[in-house]
Amino acid sequence: MRLGVLDVGSNTVHLLVVDAHPGACPLPAHSHKADLRLTQLLDEDGAIGPDGVDRLIAVVHDALRAAEDKGVEDLLPFATSAVREATNADDVLARVRTETGIELTVLTGEEEARLTFLAVRRWFGWSAGKLLVLDIGGGSLEIAYGIDEEPDTAVSLPLGAGRLTTARLPGDPPDPDDVRALRRHVRTEIARTVGEFSRFGAPDHVVATSKTFRQLARISGAARSAEGPYVQRELKRASLEAWVPRLAAMTTAERAELPGVSEGRANQLLAGALVAEGAMDLFHVESLEICPWALREGVILRRLDHMGQG
């Protein structure tokens, strides 16, 4: 059957269409994206303003038309941290439901981490052993660890690249004092969780997902996305540490000229790099592998599992 996942994230609204059935690998059939930047549309009270809600509804309508055009039989719509943490989330969800007919499921941060972990486990298989999975989104950082398909522990921290850029890096290029302050903040937040993971022992394999990690790996020399999902891509901490001061000295326009960095994500790349560097350092990770599957694939796999169980 043809499934669609509608992901209302902090940066984009992304419709992913796949051909899938229980027991088979989901095959991508179509992708429809719209940059919305919900984290930048919040007012002083943390609410998504009327203009932001109007834009969200328009983008959802566009995604629904694309899903219909592509013959989607079952649509799985969900929202993550930007909607989850908006002070008017209930009103936003009600308007989306009334004006589009779509009931957005709001995932908790822990659910995001667990579904992403499931996708990574299925991609690498049991031979990968104990997995530590890192995922930097626009609004949050998810970390999960385990040896099964359900992680032993999973946390979500308010360290998304978009959130941190908007709140803490106003300059272009940013002020060095702001960069140092953000670095301290990121490491303090991550350090609070390290003990929760270290009691399970060292992971056998460390994996990262998300656009932020893919871009950091690409500027560090990893293969282009055009070379396909099965090419191994790694990010080494030493390389990342060398890039952080360079990114901090660049303007957004200069970062957008780097290989693999999109214009819409260039302003968030430094904040994402500081989060990635802090996580790799505090978890003693020298190198990690990039996984092409993440949250959306996890949602699809969970749905297929439920179908397979009748």
C-alpha positions as CSV (number, residue, x, y, z in Angstrom):
1,M,0.0,0.0,0.0
2,R,1.0,3.6,-0.4
3,L,1.6,5.4,3.0
4,G,2.1,9.1,3.6
5,V,3.8,10.7,6.6
6,L,3.0,14.3,7.2
7,D,5.7,15.7,9.6
8,V,5.0,19.2,11.0
9,G,8.4,20.0,12.4
10,S,10.1,23.1,13.7
11,N,11.8,23.9,10.4
12,T,9.7,22.2,7.7
13,V,6.4,20.6,6.9
14,H,7.4,17.4,5.1
15,L,5.2,14.9,3.4
16,L,7.0,11.6,2.7
17,V,5.2,9.0,0.5
18,V,6.4,5.4,0.5
19,D,5.3,2.1,-0.9
20,A,5.3,-0.4,1.9
21,H,3.8,-3.5,3.4
22,P,4.5,-5.4,6.6
23,G,7.9,-7.2,6.5
24,A,9.3,-5.2,3.6
25,C,11.6,-2.2,3.4
26,P,9.5,1.0,2.8
27,L,10.4,2.4,-0.7
28,P,10.3,6.2,-1.1
29,A,7.9,7.3,-3.8
30,H,7.6,11.1,-3.3
31,S,8.8,13.9,-1.1
32,H,7.0,17.2,-0.7
33,K,8.6,19.9,1.6
34,A,7.8,23.4,2.6
35,D,10.0,25.6,4.8
36,L,7.8,27.1,7.6
37,R,10.2,27.9,10.5
38,L,7.5,27.6,13.2
39,T,10.2,28.4,15.8
40,Q,10.6,31.8,14.3
41,L,6.9,32.5,14.2
42,L,6.4,32.4,18.0
43,D,5.4,35.7,19.7
44,E,6.8,36.9,23.1
45,D,4.3,34.6,24.9
46,G,5.5,31.5,23.1
47,A,2.3,31.3,20.9
48,I,2.1,30.7,17.2
49,G,0.6,33.9,15.9
50,P,-2.5,34.1,13.5
51,D,-0.2,34.6,10.5
52,G,1.8,31.6,11.4
53,V,-1.3,29.4,11.8
54,D,-2.6,30.7,8.5
55,R,0.7,29.7,6.8
56,L,0.6,26.3,8.5
57,I,-2.9,25.6,7.3
58,A,-2.0,26.6,3.8
59,V,1.1,24.3,3.8
60,V,-1.0,21.4,5.1
61,H,-3.5,22.0,2.4
62,D,-0.7,21.8,-0.2
63,A,0.6,18.6,1.3
64,L,-2.9,17.0,1.3
65,R,-3.2,17.8,-2.4
66,A,0.2,16.3,-3.1
67,A,-0.8,13.2,-1.1
68,E,-4.0,12.8,-3.1
69,D,-2.1,13.3,-6.4
70,K,0.3,10.5,-5.4
71,G,-2.5,8.1,-4.4
72,V,-1.8,7.9,-0.7
73,E,-4.1,5.4,1.0
74,D,-3.2,6.1,4.6
75,L,-1.8,9.4,5.9
76,L,0.0,9.6,9.3
77,P,0.1,13.2,10.4
78,F,2.1,14.3,13.4
79,A,3.7,17.4,14.9
80,T,6.9,17.8,17.0
81,S,8.4,20.3,19.4
82,A,7.3,23.6,17.8
83,V,3.6,22.8,18.0
84,R,4.1,20.7,21.2
85,E,5.6,23.6,23.1
86,A,3.5,26.5,21.7
87,T,1.4,28.1,24.5
88,N,-1.6,28.0,22.2
89,A,-1.0,24.5,20.9
90,D,-4.6,23.4,21.5
91,D,-6.0,26.3,19.5
92,V,-3.6,25.6,16.7
93,L,-4.5,21.9,16.5
94,A,-8.2,22.8,16.6
95,R,-7.9,25.2,13.7
96,V,-5.9,22.7,11.6
97,R,-8.5,20.0,12.3
98,T,-11.4,22.3,11.4
99,E,-9.9,23.8,8.3
100,T,-8.1,20.8,6.8
101,G,-9.7,17.8,8.4
102,I,-6.3,16.6,9.7
103,E,-5.9,15.5,13.3
104,L,-2.3,16.1,14.1
105,T,-0.8,13.7,16.6
106,V,1.6,15.6,18.8
107,L,4.5,13.5,19.7
108,T,6.3,13.9,23.0
109,G,10.1,14.3,22.9
110,E,10.6,10.8,24.3
111,E,8.3,9.4,21.6
112,E,10.4,11.2,19.0
113,A,13.6,9.6,20.4
114,R,12.1,6.2,20.6
115,L,10.7,6.2,17.0
116,T,13.9,7.5,15.6
117,F,15.8,4.8,17.5
118,L,13.5,2.1,16.0
119,A,14.3,3.5,12.5
120,V,18.0,3.4,13.2
121,R,17.8,-0.2,14.6
122,R,16.0,-1.4,11.5
123,W,18.5,0.2,9.2
124,F,21.6,-1.2,10.8
125,G,20.1,-4.5,12.2
126,W,21.0,-6.5,15.3
127,S,24.7,-6.8,14.3
128,A,25.2,-3.2,15.3
129,G,24.9,-4.2,18.9
130,K,24.2,-1.5,21.5
131,L,23.3,1.7,19.8
132,L,23.6,5.3,20.9
133,V,21.5,7.5,18.6
134,L,21.6,11.3,18.4
135,D,19.1,13.5,16.5
136,I,19.3,17.3,16.3
137,G,16.0,18.8,15.1
138,G,14.9,22.4,14.8
139,G,13.5,22.5,18.3
140,S,15.1,19.7,20.3
141,L,17.9,17.2,20.6
142,E,16.9,13.5,21.1
143,I,19.2,10.9,22.5
144,A,18.4,7.2,22.8
145,Y,20.4,4.1,23.8
146,G,19.7,0.4,23.7
147,I,20.3,-3.1,22.4
148,D,16.7,-3.9,21.3
149,E,14.2,-2.1,19.1
150,E,12.9,-0.2,22.1
151,P,15.7,1.8,23.7
152,D,16.7,1.3,27.3
153,T,16.6,5.0,27.9
154,A,15.6,8.0,25.8
155,V,15.6,11.8,26.4
156,S,14.7,15.0,24.6
157,L,16.4,18.3,25.4
158,P,15.4,21.8,24.2
159,L,18.6,22.1,22.2
160,G,17.3,22.3,18.6
161,A,19.3,24.2,16.1
162,G,16.5,26.6,15.1
163,R,15.4,27.3,18.7
164,L,19.0,28.1,19.8
165,T,19.8,30.2,16.8
166,T,16.6,32.4,17.3
167,A,17.0,32.7,21.1
168,R,20.8,33.0,21.5
169,L,22.6,33.9,18.3
170,P,21.1,37.1,17.0
171,G,24.2,38.4,15.1
172,D,25.4,37.6,11.6
173,P,28.1,36.6,12.2
174,P,27.3,36.0,15.8
175,D,29.1,37.8,18.6
176,P,31.9,35.6,20.1
177,D,30.5,36.1,23.6
178,D,27.1,34.8,22.5
179,V,28.8,31.8,20.9
180,R,30.7,31.0,24.1
181,A,27.6,31.5,26.2
182,L,25.7,29.1,24.0
183,R,28.5,26.5,24.1
184,R,28.3,26.6,27.9
185,H,24.5,26.3,27.9
186,V,24.5,23.4,25.5
187,R,27.2,21.4,27.5
188,T,25.4,22.1,30.8
189,E,22.1,20.7,29.5
190,I,23.7,17.6,27.9
191,A,25.9,16.9,30.9
192,R,22.9,16.5,33.1
193,T,21.8,13.4,31.1
194,V,25.2,11.7,30.6
195,G,24.9,9.7,33.8
196,E,21.6,8.3,32.8
197,F,23.2,6.7,29.7
198,S,26.7,5.8,31.1
199,R,25.2,3.3,33.6
200,F,24.3,1.0,30.6
201,G,27.9,0.8,29.4
202,A,29.7,2.0,26.2
203,P,27.7,1.7,23.0
204,D,28.9,-0.6,20.2
205,H,27.9,1.9,17.5
206,V,27.1,5.6,17.6
207,V,24.7,6.9,15.0
208,A,23.3,10.3,14.1
209,T,20.3,11.3,12.1
210,S,18.8,14.6,10.9
211,K,19.6,17.3,8.4
212,T,22.0,19.0,10.8
213,F,24.2,16.0,11.2
214,R,24.1,15.3,7.4
215,Q,25.2,18.8,6.6
216,L,28.0,18.7,9.2
217,A,29.2,15.4,7.8
218,R,29.1,16.8,4.3
219,I,31.2,19.9,5.0
220,S,33.7,17.5,6.7
221,G,34.1,15.5,3.5
222,A,31.3,12.9,3.6
223,A,29.7,11.7,0.3
224,R,27.1,13.8,-1.4
225,S,23.4,12.9,-1.0
226,A,23.3,12.2,-4.8
227,E,25.5,9.2,-4.3
228,G,22.6,7.4,-2.6
229,P,21.6,6.3,0.9
230,Y,23.8,3.2,1.0
231,V,27.1,5.0,1.0
232,Q,28.6,5.1,4.4
233,R,28.9,8.6,5.8
234,E,30.8,9.4,9.0
235,L,31.4,12.5,11.1
236,K,34.6,12.6,13.2
237,R,34.8,14.8,16.3
238,A,38.2,16.1,15.4
239,S,36.9,17.4,12.1
240,L,33.9,18.9,13.7
241,E,36.0,20.7,16.4
242,A,38.0,22.2,13.6
243,W,34.9,23.4,11.8
244,V,33.2,25.1,14.8
245,P,35.4,28.2,15.0
246,R,35.3,28.5,11.2
247,L,31.5,28.4,11.2
248,A,31.4,30.9,14.0
249,A,33.3,33.4,12.0
250,M,31.1,33.1,8.9
251,T,28.0,35.0,7.9
252,T,24.9,33.0,7.0
253,A,25.5,33.8,3.3
254,E,29.1,32.4,3.6
255,R,27.8,29.2,5.3
256,A,25.3,28.7,2.5
257,E,28.2,28.5,0.0
258,L,29.5,25.4,1.8
259,P,28.9,22.0,0.1
260,G,25.6,20.4,1.1
261,V,24.4,23.4,3.1
262,S,21.0,24.7,2.0
263,E,20.3,28.4,2.2
264,G,17.4,27.9,4.5
265,R,19.4,26.0,7.1
266,A,22.7,28.0,6.9
267,N,21.8,30.3,9.8
268,Q,21.2,27.3,12.1
269,L,24.4,25.4,11.2
270,L,26.6,26.9,13.9
271,A,24.1,26.2,16.7
272,G,23.7,22.6,15.4
273,A,27.5,22.2,15.3
274,L,27.8,23.3,18.9
275,V,25.2,20.8,20.0
276,A,26.8,18.0,17.9
277,E,30.3,18.8,19.3
278,G,29.0,19.0,22.8
279,A,27.2,15.7,22.6
280,M,30.1,13.9,21.0
281,D,32.6,15.3,23.5
282,L,30.5,14.6,26.6
283,F,29.6,11.1,25.4
284,H,33.2,10.4,24.5
285,V,32.4,9.8,20.8
286,E,35.3,10.0,18.4
287,S,33.3,9.1,15.3
288,L,29.7,8.5,14.4
289,E,27.8,7.2,11.4
290,I,25.0,9.0,9.6
291,C,21.8,7.0,9.2
292,P,19.5,8.0,6.3
293,W,16.4,6.9,8.3
294,A,15.0,8.9,11.1
295,L,11.7,9.9,12.8
296,R,9.4,9.7,9.7
297,E,10.7,6.2,8.9
298,G,10.2,5.3,12.5
299,V,6.5,6.4,12.3
300,I,6.0,4.3,9.1
301,L,7.7,1.2,10.6
302,R,5.6,1.4,13.8
303,R,2.5,1.6,11.6
304,L,3.5,-1.4,9.5
305,D,4.2,-3.3,12.7
306,H,0.7,-2.6,13.9
307,M,-0.7,-3.7,10.5
308,G,1.3,-6.9,10.6
309,Q,-0.2,-7.7,14.0
310,G,-3.7,-7.4,12.6
